[in-house]
Amino acid sequence: MYAIVSIAGQQFKVAKDQQIFVHRLQGDEGANIEFDSVLLAENEGKFKLGSDLKGAKVSAKIVSHLKGDKVIIFKKKRRKGYKKKNGHRQQFTKIEITGITL
């Protein structure tokens, strides 16, 4: 059984006991959260879409908050002497899917 769910503006294919990294979410480590924007669900070869998913939820537990790898942004215009280097580290939340309710 798996589901496609929208979390923080991105779509993820999730299954029970799977751990994924999503953009930073509000909440403390160990807190339980639910996502109700389920787009598609599959159970034993049968698919459910749209109005069949009213009341469907994906529940998860926040495992940890962390930073991703450093991303370097380098801009240059040749023969102009223009160089600009910048970088950042994206904030992520690691969540574990605890259940899918249809």
GROMACS elastic network, one bead per residue, 0.5 to 0.9 nm:
[ bonds ]
;  ai    aj funct       b0    kb
    1    14     6  0.89080   500
    1    15     6  0.64060   500
    1    16     6  0.77893   500
    1    41     6  0.75468   500
    1    42     6  0.54980   500
    1    44     6  0.66639   500
    1    45     6  0.85038   500
    1   100     6  0.83117   500
    2    13     6  0.68819   500
    2    14     6  0.56267   500
    2    16     6  0.74244   500
    2    40     6  0.85426   500
    2    41     6  0.59835   500
    2    42     6  0.54795   500
    2    43     6  0.70106   500
    2   100     6  0.77880   500
    3    12     6  0.81461   500
    3    13     6  0.57181   500
    3    14     6  0.54774   500
    3    15     6  0.65743   500
    3    38     6  0.69657   500
    3    39     6  0.74682   500
    3    40     6  0.55424   500
    3    42     6  0.61949   500
    3    43     6  0.87957   500
    3    58     6  0.82173   500
    3   100     6  0.75561   500
    4    11     6  0.65358   500
    4    12     6  0.54961   500
    4    14     6  0.62277   500
    4    15     6  0.89594   500
    4    37     6  0.89227   500
    4    38     6  0.60886   500
    4    39     6  0.55390   500
    4    40     6  0.51284   500
    4    41     6  0.64099   500
    4    42     6  0.89131   500
    5    10     6  0.82309   500
    5    11     6  0.55584   500
    5    12     6  0.55035   500
    5    13     6  0.65923   500
    5    14     6  0.73573   500
    5    35     6  0.74958   500
    5    36     6  0.79906   500
    5    37     6  0.58917   500
    5    39     6  0.55808   500
    5    40     6  0.72385   500
    5    41     6  0.87515   500
    5    57     6  0.88982   500
    5    58     6  0.76936   500
    6     9     6  0.61028   500
    6    10     6  0.54161   500
    6    12     6  0.63976   500
    6    35     6  0.77420   500
    6    36     6  0.84595   500
    6    37     6  0.56769   500
    6    38     6  0.65314   500
    6    39     6  0.72195   500
    7    10     6  0.53753   500
    7    11     6  0.62083   500
    7    12     6  0.72281   500
    7    22     6  0.73714   500
    7    23     6  0.83480   500
    7    35     6  0.71259   500
    7    37     6  0.78128   500
    8    11     6  0.83616   500
    8    22     6  0.75143   500
    8    23     6  0.66021   500
    8    24     6  0.84030   500
    8    25     6  0.78783   500
    9    23     6  0.89935   500
   10    22     6  0.83109   500
   10    23     6  0.87874   500
   11    39     6  0.87010   500
   12    20     6  0.86703   500
   14    17     6  0.88476   500
   14    18     6  0.66604   500
   14    19     6  0.85365   500
   14    20     6  0.82447   500
   14    58     6  0.87945   500
   14    97     6  0.72580   500
   14   100     6  0.89101   500
   15    18     6  0.56898   500
   15    19     6  0.89345   500
   15    97     6  0.68092   500
   15    98     6  0.86243   500
   15    99     6  0.78900   500
   15   100     6  0.76621   500
   16    19     6  0.88511   500
   16    96     6  0.81635   500
   16    97     6  0.53357   500
   16    98     6  0.56379   500
   16    99     6  0.54360   500
   16   100     6  0.69018   500
   17    96     6  0.61098   500
   17    97     6  0.52164   500
   17    98     6  0.56923   500
   17    99     6  0.76797   500
   18    95     6  0.83382   500
   18    96     6  0.56588   500
   18    97     6  0.55000   500
   18    98     6  0.80296   500
   19    63     6  0.86470   500
   19    94     6  0.67762   500
   19    95     6  0.55704   500
   19    97     6  0.64022   500
   20    93     6  0.82980   500
   20    94     6  0.57247   500
   20    95     6  0.56089   500
   20    96     6  0.65841   500
   20    97     6  0.81720   500
   21    24     6  0.88044   500
   21    92     6  0.61731   500
   21    93     6  0.56193   500
   21    95     6  0.64234   500
   22    25     6  0.77202   500
   22    91     6  0.88310   500
   22    92     6  0.56322   500
   22    93     6  0.54143   500
   22    94     6  0.64963   500
   22    95     6  0.75377   500
   23    90     6  0.80571   500
   23    91     6  0.64417   500
   23    93     6  0.60310   500
   23    94     6  0.87986   500
   24    65     6  0.72811   500
   24    66     6  0.85022   500
   24    90     6  0.86106   500
   24    91     6  0.55272   500
   24    94     6  0.86396   500
   25    62     6  0.87386   500
   25    65     6  0.84787   500
   25    92     6  0.78022   500
   25    93     6  0.62479   500
   27    30     6  0.85605   500
   27    31     6  0.64025   500
   27    32     6  0.85338   500
   27    33     6  0.83672   500
   27    62     6  0.76423   500
   28    31     6  0.55754   500
   28    32     6  0.89729   500
   28    62     6  0.71876   500
   28    63     6  0.89385   500
   28    64     6  0.82695   500
   28    65     6  0.85848   500
   29    32     6  0.88085   500
   29    61     6  0.80188   500
   29    62     6  0.52206   500
   29    63     6  0.56243   500
   29    64     6  0.54595   500
   29    65     6  0.73023   500
   30    61     6  0.60137   500
   30    62     6  0.51891   500
   30    63     6  0.58758   500
   30    64     6  0.78193   500
   31    60     6  0.85605   500
   31    61     6  0.57196   500
   31    62     6  0.55864   500
   31    63     6  0.82262   500
   32    59     6  0.71734   500
   32    60     6  0.57817   500
   32    62     6  0.64633   500
   33    58     6  0.85388   500
   33    59     6  0.58444   500
   33    60     6  0.53723   500
   33    61     6  0.60909   500
   33    62     6  0.75242   500
   34    57     6  0.64977   500
   34    58     6  0.56322   500
   34    60     6  0.61401   500
   34    61     6  0.86374   500
   35    38     6  0.73586   500
   35    56     6  0.87740   500
   35    57     6  0.56602   500
   35    58     6  0.51610   500
   35    59     6  0.63406   500
   35    60     6  0.80741   500
   36    54     6  0.89107   500
   36    55     6  0.73004   500
   36    56     6  0.62054   500
   36    58     6  0.64671   500
   36    59     6  0.87021   500
   37    56     6  0.78916   500
   37    57     6  0.72798   500
   37    58     6  0.84193   500
   38    41     6  0.73951   500
   38    49     6  0.87027   500
   38    50     6  0.86531   500
   38    53     6  0.70474   500
   38    54     6  0.87840   500
   38    56     6  0.64075   500
   38    57     6  0.65625   500
   38    58     6  0.73953   500
   39    48     6  0.86231   500
   39    49     6  0.63942   500
   39    50     6  0.66663   500
   39    53     6  0.76734   500
   40    47     6  0.71229   500
   40    48     6  0.58126   500
   40    50     6  0.73589   500
   40    53     6  0.76300   500
   41    46     6  0.82650   500
   41    47     6  0.57156   500
   41    48     6  0.52344   500
   41    49     6  0.68392   500
   41    53     6  0.78591   500
   41    56     6  0.88980   500
   41   100     6  0.89448   500
   41   102     6  0.79686   500
   42    45     6  0.62262   500
   42    46     6  0.55604   500
   42    48     6  0.64342   500
   43    46     6  0.53205   500
   43    47     6  0.65710   500
   43    48     6  0.83667   500
   44    47     6  0.84460   500
   48    51     6  0.84304   500
   48    52     6  0.57638   500
   48    53     6  0.65477   500
   49    52     6  0.56525   500
   49    53     6  0.61529   500
   50    53     6  0.57662   500
   50    54     6  0.77202   500
   51    54     6  0.57713   500
   52    55     6  0.89008   500
   52    56     6  0.87732   500
   52   102     6  0.88957   500
   53    56     6  0.52386   500
   53    57     6  0.87125   500
   53   102     6  0.65971   500
   54    57     6  0.89031   500
   54   102     6  0.80617   500
   55   101     6  0.81830   500
   55   102     6  0.67843   500
   56   100     6  0.76508   500
   56   101     6  0.54720   500
   57    99     6  0.83790   500
   57   100     6  0.60538   500
   57   101     6  0.51763   500
   57   102     6  0.65669   500
   58    97     6  0.73305   500
   58    98     6  0.78612   500
   58    99     6  0.59574   500
   58   101     6  0.62123   500
   58   102     6  0.86231   500
   59    96     6  0.87538   500
   59    97     6  0.61183   500
   59    98     6  0.56604   500
   59    99     6  0.52799   500
   59   100     6  0.63833   500
   59   101     6  0.79710   500
   60    95     6  0.63444   500
   60    96     6  0.54390   500
   60    99     6  0.69194   500
   61    94     6  0.87643   500
   61    95     6  0.55870   500
   61    96     6  0.53044   500
   61    97     6  0.65322   500
   61    98     6  0.67449   500
   62    65     6  0.80045   500
   62    93     6  0.71421   500
   62    94     6  0.62430   500
   62    96     6  0.65278   500
   62    97     6  0.89981   500
   63    93     6  0.75654   500
   63    94     6  0.54312   500
   63    95     6  0.52275   500
   63    96     6  0.65664   500
   64    92     6  0.86037   500
   64    93     6  0.58970   500
   64    94     6  0.52800   500
   64    95     6  0.72064   500
   65    91     6  0.75301   500
   65    92     6  0.59698   500
   65    94     6  0.62537   500
   65    95     6  0.89842   500
   66    90     6  0.86301   500
   66    91     6  0.60565   500
   66    92     6  0.53593   500
   66    93     6  0.61603   500
   66    94     6  0.76194   500
   67    70     6  0.85839   500
   67    89     6  0.60136   500
   67    90     6  0.56322   500
   67    92     6  0.56784   500
   67    93     6  0.83504   500
   68    71     6  0.86479   500
   68    89     6  0.56085   500
   68    90     6  0.52257   500
   68    91     6  0.62869   500
   68    92     6  0.65579   500
   69    88     6  0.85923   500
   69    89     6  0.59520   500
   69    90     6  0.73509   500
   70    87     6  0.67981   500
   70    88     6  0.57735   500
   70    90     6  0.76310   500
   71    86     6  0.85660   500
   71    87     6  0.54191   500
   71    88     6  0.55666   500
   71    89     6  0.62301   500
   71    90     6  0.81728   500
   72    85     6  0.72663   500
   72    86     6  0.59972   500
   72    88     6  0.69197   500
   73    84     6  0.81051   500
   73    85     6  0.58366   500
   73    86     6  0.50249   500
   73    87     6  0.54542   500
   73    88     6  0.84106   500
   74    83     6  0.73743   500
   74    84     6  0.57844   500
   74    86     6  0.63293   500
   74    87     6  0.82763   500
   75    82     6  0.78947   500
   75    83     6  0.57058   500
   75    84     6  0.51109   500
   75    85     6  0.64580   500
   75    86     6  0.85720   500
   76    80     6  0.85259   500
   76    81     6  0.80116   500
   76    82     6  0.55426   500
   76    84     6  0.64894   500
   76    85     6  0.87654   500
   77    80     6  0.58035   500
   77    81     6  0.69839   500
   77    82     6  0.54205   500
   77    83     6  0.68503   500
   78    81     6  0.68927   500
   78    82     6  0.73278   500
   78    83     6  0.88055   500
   79    82     6  0.80312   500
   80    83     6  0.87723   500
   97   100     6  0.79721   500
